[in-house]
Amino acid sequence: MAAPILSIDPLHPQPRHVGRCVAVLEAGGLLAYPTDTYYGIGCDLFNKKAIERICQLKNRPRTKPLSFICADLSDVSRYARVPNMAFSIMRRLTPGPFTFVLEATSLVPKIAVTRQKTVGIRVPDSPIAMALVNALGRPLISTSASTPEGQVLVDPGDIQDLLGHGLDLIIDGGYQLDEPSTVLDLTGDEPAVLRMGKGDTAGIA
């Protein structure tokens, strides 16, 4: 049975709807939700079984780490080591369509850490995503709502048709363009662009 679709105001998420979503996450469920780039599939960062379900749904190797969303820069500093250079850049670019690669702290589950002991962290400019992570009180896994064949889904109806069998709830926050985030590696002395996406890196890297 396909997951139901729940319409949420993309600019002013209704607290009761957010509460329903968080209840799903706390129970180990999977959500499809809009970000400032594309629809994501997410779960509680600290629920290993839920993360394994995402990997199975997307036919994604468990050895390939997943990025996650934090509420703010203070939250980021709990899960990653943020040197002064990185903090200055992130303060300018958040919230926004960027994924920051940083050295992980011991709080991050192994399933979300690369072999190089790094993590990918986002603070998106998305009221719905921010409402979810703030209400959950923990980071939210963020991977594209895409099929195992790599087709990125931009409409909640398509997500329901093609991925709904493996989800518990789908948030309808409107049509989202397929615009991946810009990935910035902030582990070195200078920032490095690993992938150009929606974000503007002018004057940064």
Secondary structure by P-SEA (a helix, b strand, c coil): cbbbbbbcccccccaaaaaaaaaaaaacbbbbbbccccbbbbcccccaaaaaaaaaaacccccbbbbbccccaaaaaacccccaaaaaaaaacccccbbbbccccccccccccccccbbbbbbcccaaaaaaaaaacbbbbbbccccccccccccaaaaaacccccccbbbccccccccccbbbbcccccccccccccccccccc
